[in-house]
């Protein structure tokens, strides 16, 4: 057991039984947060893989300034 875990166990041993409900609640919340991080990391990696699998190249004649201008015109043409 690491020094940190030994310190935590010793602190728990010194606590009165009345406080154990709180300690258990805190530990359960910490455990849930740890599980969520692993799940979130897996979901993020999966989402990135999906995005990368859809990657396509732009046509050689792609003009970003023209595309931006057309998008702005389309979005704001009715604000007149």
URKAKA-V238585 format. One record per residue. N is the residue number from 0. RES is the residue in three letters. OMEGA is omega in degrees with one decimal (* if undefined). Layout:
n: (N/N)
res: (RES/RES)
omega: (OMEGA/OMEGA)
This chain:
n: (0/1/2/3/4/5/6/7/8/9/10/11/12/13/14/15/16/17/18/19/20/21/22/23/24/25/26/27/28/29/30/31/32/33/34/35/36/37/38/39/40/41/42/43/44/45/46/47/48/49/50/51/52/53/54/55/56/57/58/59/60/61/62/63/64/65/66/67/68/69/70/71/72/73/74/75/76/77/78/79)
res: (UNK/UNK/UNK/UNK/UNK/UNK/UNK/UNK/UNK/UNK/UNK/UNK/UNK/UNK/UNK/UNK/UNK/UNK/UNK/UNK/UNK/UNK/UNK/UNK/UNK/UNK/UNK/UNK/UNK/UNK/UNK/UNK/UNK/UNK/UNK/UNK/UNK/UNK/UNK/UNK/UNK/UNK/UNK/UNK/UNK/UNK/UNK/UNK/UNK/UNK/UNK/UNK/UNK/UNK/UNK/UNK/UNK/UNK/UNK/UNK/UNK/UNK/UNK/UNK/UNK/UNK/UNK/UNK/UNK/UNK/UNK/UNK/UNK/UNK/UNK/UNK/UNK/UNK/UNK/UNK)
omega: (-179.9/179.9/179.6/179.7/178.1/178.2/179.4/179.7/179.3/177.7/179.6/178.9/-178.3/-176.9/175.8/-178.8/-177.8/-177.5/-175.6/177.4/179.7/179.8/179.8/178.8/179.3/-180.0/177.4/177.9/177.7/179.1/179.1/178.6/179.9/179.1/-179.7/179.0/178.6/179.3/179.5/180.0/178.9/179.5/179.3/178.9/179.0/179.2/178.2/178.2/179.3/178.7/-179.6/179.0/179.7/-177.4/178.8/176.7/176.9/177.5/-178.9/-178.0/-179.2/180.0/-175.7/179.6/178.4/178.6/179.1/179.8/178.6/179.7/177.8/180.0/-179.5/-176.9/-171.0/-175.8/-177.4/-178.1/178.3/*)
